[in-house]
């Protein structure tokens, strides 16, 4: 290949890449630009508290309107997760905090479920977990708590199942387990509870089975188990409910076998050398997203 041919080849690659990336960038820009100006500015600031305050102000105290704004914010966060993961994490966290409100869940339970799904999808994005693992874990905890409430789960059981799938993906990340092992355990426990609920099993039996497999593996990770030793018992109870449910057995017999194998593996004591556990920093409360965790978990500028 001559130098001229190589230049032409790389030029064509650059053009092809621009054509592929252009629709993605355009979609991201459209999602962000669709927000009201004050909310757009807050989102681009990457400050969760400002984003939440802007939503509260724009909603005028109307919980249904607040849910709609949070849905828009979560969608915008998803559109920028790969390119601006820190801001995406802040926005998804603010949206999830809104959806945790009992008033929002009562006024718009299906919207609360959708917010949880989108926020958990943002949290499970590799770029977000790498840039802000503690916040990703907090979002996943909030999302599973949202869909573990009766009203939200009844309104959208299939969405609840997807939230549990997304959340266990976050809890399964080694980066998240190292940064927030107690939160990873909490995600696994609540996600397994979601998977074991009758409505979720009926709506998505195969997903329910996959969730309890992942949750079982999470709580038996040495780092997570050391931070929350009781979590394994709770997950095992939920896994047993799923694995013995006739709907799951009929719909996904092979996955049920995997659940049983995961339970058996968890019950077998591992033979390994003693591990010296490093001191684990106390995690902030996980019932609300901590805006400060964004800056703490983001890598320091070089």
WOURRA-V836353 format. One record per residue. PSI is psi in degrees with one decimal (none if undefined). OMEGA is omega in radians with two decimals (none if undefined). Layout:
PSI OMEGA
PSI OMEGA
This chain:
123.2 -3.12
165.5 -3.14
-38.4 3.12
-40.1 3.12
-40.5 3.13
-42.4 3.13
-41.6 3.14
-39.4 3.14
-48.2 -3.13
-31.5 3.08
-41.6 3.11
-37.7 3.09
-41.4 -3.13
-41.6 3.12
-43.5 3.13
-42.6 3.13
-40.4 3.14
-36.6 3.12
-34.2 3.12
-43.2 -3.05
-26.5 -3.06
-48.1 3.12
-36.6 3.13
-47.6 3.14
-37.5 3.13
-42.3 3.12
-42.9 3.13
-44.8 -3.13
-40.6 -3.14
-41.1 -3.13
-40.8 -3.14
-43.6 -3.11
-20.7 3.13
-15.5 3.14
150.8 3.00
147.5 -3.04
-44.8 -3.11
-38.4 -3.13
-36.8 3.10
-43.3 3.14
-41.0 3.12
-41.4 -3.14
-45.5 -3.11
-18.3 3.08
-23.3 -3.13
18.5 -3.12
111.7 -3.07
-39.2 -3.13
-40.4 3.12
-39.5 3.13
-45.3 -3.13
-40.8 3.13
-39.9 3.13
-40.8 3.11
-43.5 -3.14
-42.4 -3.12
-46.0 -3.08
-27.8 -3.12
-20.1 -3.12
24.7 3.12
4.0 3.13
114.3 -3.06
-33.4 3.11
-40.5 3.10
-37.1 3.10
-40.1 3.10
-40.9 3.13
-43.1 3.12
-41.5 3.12
-35.6 3.07
-43.0 3.12
-40.9 3.14
-43.1 3.13
-40.8 3.11
-41.4 3.10
-38.5 3.10
-41.3 -3.14
-35.0 -3.10
-21.5 -3.12
8.6 -3.05
-38.8 -3.09
-29.7 -3.05
-27.4 3.14
70.6 -2.99
-31.2 -3.13
-46.4 3.10
-37.9 3.12
-41.8 3.13
-42.6 3.12
-44.0 -3.11
-44.4 3.13
-37.4 3.10
-42.0 3.11
-41.5 3.13
-42.4 3.14
-37.2 3.11
-40.4 3.09
-44.3 -3.09
-15.0 3.06
-14.4 -3.10
128.5 3.09
-34.7 3.14
-41.9 3.13
-42.9 -3.14
-35.8 3.12
-38.2 -3.08
-33.2 -3.05
70.2 -3.07
-38.7 3.13
-37.9 3.10
-38.5 3.10
-39.7 3.10
-41.5 3.14
-40.2 3.09
-44.7 3.14
-40.4 -3.14
-49.0 -3.10
-42.1 3.13
-40.7 3.14
-31.0 3.05
-40.2 3.07
-46.3 -3.11
-32.0 -3.11
0.7 3.07
129.6 -3.11
-41.0 -3.12
-38.7 3.14
-44.2 3.13
-34.5 3.13
-41.8 -3.07
-33.3 -3.05
67.8 -3.05
-36.5 3.14
-43.2 3.13
-39.6 3.08
-42.3 3.12
-41.2 3.13
-40.3 3.11
-44.0 -3.12
-38.5 3.07
-48.6 -3.14
-42.9 -3.10
-43.3 3.14
-35.1 3.09
-37.9 3.14
-49.3 -3.07
0.1 3.06
3.6 3.06
143.4 -3.04
-45.0 -3.07
-44.6 -3.11
-43.5 -3.13
-39.6 3.12
-33.4 -3.11
-29.6 -3.05
71.0 -3.09
-34.9 3.11
-37.1 3.08
-39.9 3.09
-40.2 3.11
-42.0 -3.14
-36.7 3.07
-43.9 3.13
-38.2 3.08
-48.7 3.13
-42.8 -3.08
-40.6 3.13
-25.5 3.02
-39.4 3.07
-47.7 -3.09
-22.7 -3.14
-10.8 -3.11
126.5 3.09
-34.6 3.13
-44.2 3.13
-42.7 3.13
-37.1 3.12
-37.9 -3.07
-32.9 -3.05
68.0 -3.06
-37.0 3.13
-38.3 3.09
-38.4 3.09
-41.3 3.10
-42.1 3.13
-41.1 3.09
-47.1 -3.10
-42.7 -3.11
-49.8 -3.07
-38.3 3.10
-40.5 3.11
-36.4 3.07
-41.3 3.08
-45.7 -3.11
-30.7 -3.09
-4.1 -3.12
141.9 -3.11
-40.3 -3.10
-41.5 -3.13
-41.8 3.10
-41.2 -3.13
-38.9 -3.07
-34.6 -3.04
71.2 -3.06
-40.8 -3.14
-41.2 3.11
-40.0 3.11
-42.4 3.14
-41.9 3.14
-36.0 3.14
-45.3 -3.09
-27.1 3.02
-50.8 -3.14
-42.3 -3.13
-39.1 3.11
-42.5 3.13
-38.0 -3.13
-51.0 -3.03
-12.0 3.08
4.8 2.96
132.9 -3.05
-41.3 -3.12
-43.7 3.14
-42.1 -3.13
-36.5 3.12
-33.8 -3.13
-29.4 -3.09
76.4 -3.05
-26.0 -3.12
-11.8 -3.07
-34.1 -3.08
-36.1 -3.13
-45.3 -3.13
-44.3 -3.14
-39.7 3.13
-38.8 3.12
-43.9 3.12
-40.6 -3.13
-37.5 3.13
-38.5 3.09
-44.9 -3.11
-46.9 -3.03
-23.0 -3.12
2.9 -3.13
128.9 -3.10
-35.7 3.14
-42.3 3.14
-43.4 -3.14
-41.5 -3.13
-37.8 -3.05
-32.8 -3.03
65.1 -3.09
-36.7 3.13
-38.3 3.12
-34.7 3.08
-40.5 3.08
-38.0 3.10
-37.4 3.07
-47.0 -3.13
-39.5 3.10
-40.4 3.11
-39.4 3.10
-42.0 3.13
-40.9 3.11
-37.7 -3.14
-30.2 -3.11
-16.8 -3.13
124.3 3.14
132.1 3.12
139.2 3.09
111.6 -3.11
164.0 3.13
148.6 3.10
137.7 3.13
128.8 3.10
113.3 -3.11
130.8 3.06
148.5 3.11
132.1 3.14
124.7 3.12
140.9 3.14
129.8 -3.12
148.4 3.07
161.5 3.10
139.4 -3.03
8.5 3.08
-14.8 3.05
150.3 3.13
133.6 -3.12
109.4 -3.12
-34.2 -3.11
-22.4 -3.11
-21.6 3.12
-53.4 -3.10
-31.8 -3.12
-33.4 -3.06
-13.5 3.11
143.0 3.13
143.1 -3.12
141.1 3.11
140.8 3.12
none none
